[in-house]
Amino acid sequence: MKKIIIGAFMLGAITGATAVKAQKVNSLSAKEKKEGWQLLFDGKTTNGWHTYLKDAASPAWKVVDGALEFDVDAKKTGAPGGDLVTNGEYENYELSIDWKISEGGNSGVIFSVHEDPEFKATYLTGPEMQVLDDDKHPDGKIIKHNAGDLYDLVKSSQKAVKPVGQWNTAKIVKKDGHLSLWLNGVKTVETTMGTPEWDELVANSKFKDWKGFGKYAKGHIALQDHGNKVWYRNIKLREL
């Protein structure tokens, strides 16, 4: 009887592990649906996204093997680039996103983006969670410019990025201005927007004279075209 119980327990554990492992990318589990998660990327199209200040997604952003890929070669042949932004705007939410960067590459997840012709780029209003090959990109040698950092504002509490070419999972949690960034299960940054502490961070950064930077509680989420090949998938959000 003891052997049967142990065998049943092991079978259940294996079955459970298989079920977790079997969840497809760009999909929601029953638990996630119940918790209010929504997919921002369907794994097949750029529906729900557009290039900043444009009506549609640039052809330089392609869907390849279930991931949004910024195609550097397409841009070289004349296809317009630009940051890809969500059609929707969000204020209080938890965002989960997988990213993979090319060797020597640079990109970023930019949030609270205010889309207005007054601001010619997403980063003029939106703070950025850095996406980077720390080892081979020059920014890897600059404090507050590494993967997982709140770019040029707050250095990661510890290094959590995986080797270049591997998938990383980033999380951004924003609630009533309180902001926490996570990379591969490690909380890298915690701060609160709109506070004296935040104002001091901005005053000591490259953004100190940018009148719109970090001023908007609600905004778009952007994937940055920094001229390097990068991939994003499993983009999920639940409003808080």
C-alpha positions, 0 to 999 in steps of 0.5 A: 500500500505504501508503494502504491501511495508513493507511486501515485504521489510521484505520478501526480507530481510529474503530471503537475510539472508537465501541465505547468511546462506545457502551457503555451507561450502567448497564452493564459492559464485558467488561473491567469484568466480568473485573476484578470490577466489579458494578453497584449500580444497574440503571438501571431500579429501586431494587433493591439500595437502601433508605431509611436505617432503612427496609425499602424505597426511599422513593417520593421516589427515582425512576428517570428516564431511567436515573438515580436522581433525588431528586424534590423535588416528590414529597417536597413532596406528602407522600412520605417522603424520606431518604437512599438506602443500599445493601443491601450493606456494603463495606469495601475497594473502588473505587466509580465513580458519575456525578452531576448536581446541580440549580441551587443544589443540594446532595447527597453520596455518604456511605460507611462508613455504620453503619445502626443506630437509635442513629444517626438519619442516615447522616452521623452515622457516614459521611464524605461526598464533597460533591456541590454547585453550587459557584457558587450554593449557599451552601456553595460559599463555605465551605472544605472544603464544595465539590464533590469535597471530603471534606466539612468534613475535607479541601479538594480539591487542585484544582477539578474539578467541571463546570458545573451540569447536566452529568454528573460522574464521582466515584470513591472508593477505600478500601483498609485505611483508605487513602482517595482521592477522584477527580472527573472524573479528578482526585485531589481528596483523599487521607488515611487513616482511623483514623490520628492524622492522621485523628483530627486532621482530625475534631477540627478539624471539625464532627464532633469530638463525634460518637462514631460518626463515621468509626469503622466500617471496613465500611458502606453507601454512601448517596446524600444527600437534602439537599432538592434535586433530584439525579441518580445513575447508572453506580454501579459497585463492585469489592471490593479 
